[in-house]
Amino acid sequence: MIQVNPNNLSATSNSAVYLRVLASFSSLVIICAVLFLAARLATWAAYPRPEGIANNNDLWRALLTGFRFDLAVLIRVNFLGLLLSIFCIPLPALASHLAWLLNRYLGGSILLIAVFGSMINFSYIGFFNRPIDSFAYNGLNYGAAAIWPTVISMDPFGLRFLIGLSLSALILWSYQKVGEKIIEFISFVEIRKIHFFTLAILLPLILLMLLGRGTVSTFPLSQRHLVVSSETAVNNIVPNGIVALYYGYKEFQLSNIITPALDSEGRQLFATFYGEAPSDQALFPQFFTRTPRSIFLEENPPNVVVNLIESMANALLLPAFNQGADLAGQMRQHLEEDYYFTRFLPAHDDTQKSLMSLLVNTEYSAISYSSHQHTPLQTSVATVFKKAGYRTVFVYSGFEGLSNRSDYLKTQGFDQFVGAHQLRELYPAMESSVWGGEDKFVFKEVIKQLLAKNAEDKPLFIVTLTVTNHPPYQLPKHHNLTLSPPVDSLVSRLQDLPRESLDTFQYTNDQLGQFISEVKNSRLKSNTIVAATGDHAIRGMSYDPAERLHELSVPFYLYLPQDYRPDVDPDLSQIASHKDLMPTLYNAALSNAHYPNLGRNLLVPNENDKYHTFAYHAEYLVVGETAYSKSGQGREVTPEFMLGPKVINAESPPDSSEVYSQTIDWLTRFQLTNEPMD
């Protein structure tokens, strides 16, 4: 039996201190649970969601599952403090008072983390359409000097930071007042030990352990429980900020673990991917193929320039979307004159992952700054061109040290890496930015290198990567653009993005268009292939749920000199992706070249390819006219992109497309843990 004696306020037993801690623990859980619920409802109200979903059981299931996660995570992070107060019951009074102070300061810290974690998660969902994930931790590699200006460039940053500070002050004040009431109410406790142990210690501990598991079933709450619906908007509200931070970090850690690639595993993947068993010979070389032998290409090897453009969203190039605000700049004429694949997906939704996927054929985005950064890979694009007799160059308007790109890409076969520091030395007029310099000077350097090449020199393979169309969206002062105010319907889609994001988008497209015009108006016209695509689409814009693939889409532009064009025009409406870009260029430019057999040549009819007639994105597989969600988050997509299909969840895509990511994963692991054989 527990008796509280309010008349004796001067004495405080260790048991009373424990009860205070338990009461403080409970108040903290209640405050945080209310905060997390408010954050979920704000996310649901602020961002696009499927129509009619409000009456759907999925929403209530998401809120209930989210509440279970709230209780579980809050109990787990506070449990040690509660146990400490129990252990202090038989100790001198000073120990219990220290335990009380420790729990109160721990609780205050958790409240601050909960407030700002919720605010960060809310903003992250608005920009990336997903809760905090491993990309946030990978991004820390860029350093505070680049990240902080990028974050504060978002229009709502100041308001949200102010809300976070105000909310923190209000919650901490409330928490303090609750603590004072707890002290006032529980000042002295007389204990009958057996009853106290049972009612005040044993039963609460059992209840808290059950709630901390999140379930009474066999398996406790885990990452798999975060998906409760086929709708992304519903799943986005399940994790609170703390849970999202935790699982994002776990994903980040796991992404750095490279397990050995077993031969038996590779043979099974080969048989599934290609639809036929490998031979008994060494397996790794069997994942490669060759371009056809061509006397013309051997005698006339073309220069090849691949432009990877920051946030080059295809939607913003389409009149149906941009509502008359032509943001293509001088790129427009080339999109109309040359090959322009409009139904094209990037490999991923962030630059580093797309860059590694496109140039190295790996999904280990951290590989460039991991312990494997010095290991050359035979699946590297630059290696294919070097073996074909090319000089390879990478030109980047960003800083060379970002993600260790300079050193790593040179390890992967690039003879030269020109970054922002070198560009500044070559072109003193270049303005500096948070991420490096101006895209204009990337194209100046490329055209200079192309024109400087003599007939007897090696042909050039050049890859560019731009940065101007990246937060904080700093438009160069001397841009020479005619900027017209975008129509209201487009501005309404900007959501968290500043209007300047449309200006920098137009700027980079304009510079790219000027570069291609220079190629076409010079002697390079007859012997230089130019390709362009986006590393990913623009992020942070508002799209209807039915526009998901349209939202992810990037263009694939290709200029081929007359003598290098196929006899039959390619199907520009076919659905393709980054995995097909380099195989297309290999076949257009190289004779009898040895390259990874992971994508198709888009310049020939699909029926000529037995294995690769699908498009791949980290979230989706598109086969024919049907899209399959890889994570179970399916949705309908717009006719503009998909010409009418629906995302299918009940069925499975063909095995060969489903194992694509597993195949490139095995190839990477094999090269990092074995000695590949030619």
Secondary structure, 3 states (H helix, E strand, C coil): CEEECCCCCCCCCHHHHHHHHHHHHHHHHHHHHHHHHHHHHHHHHHCCCCCCHHHCHHHHHHHHHHHHHHHHHHHHHHHHHHHHHHHCCCCCHHHHHHHHHHHHHHHHHHHHHHHHHHHHHHHHHHHHCCCCCHHHHHHHHHCHHHHHHHHHCCCCHHHHHHHHHHHHHHHHHHHHHHHHHHHHHCCCEEECHHHHHHHHHHHHHHHHHHHHHCCCCCCCCCHHHHCCCCCHHHHCCCCCHHHHHHHHHHHHHHCCCCCCCCHHHHHHHHHHHHCCCCCCCCCHHHHEEECCCCHHHHHCCCEEEEEEECCCCCHHHCHHHHCCCCCCHHHHHHHHHCEEECCEECCCCCHHHHHHHHHHCCCCHHHHHCCCCCCCCCCCHHHHHHHCCCEEEEEECECCCHHHHHHHHHHCCCCEEECHHHHHHHCCCCCCCCCECCHHHHHHHHHHHHHHCCCCCCCEEEEEECCCCCCCCCCCCCCCCCCCCCCHHHHCCCCCCCCHHHHHHHHHHHHHHHHHHHHHCCHHHHCEEEEEEECCCCCCCCCCCCEHHHHHCCCEEEECCHHHCCCCCCCCCCCEEHHHHHHHHHHHHCCCCEEECCCCCCCCCHHHCCCCCEEECCCEEEECCEEEECCCCCCEECHHHHCCCEEECCCCCCHHHHCHHHHHHHHHHHHHHCCCCC
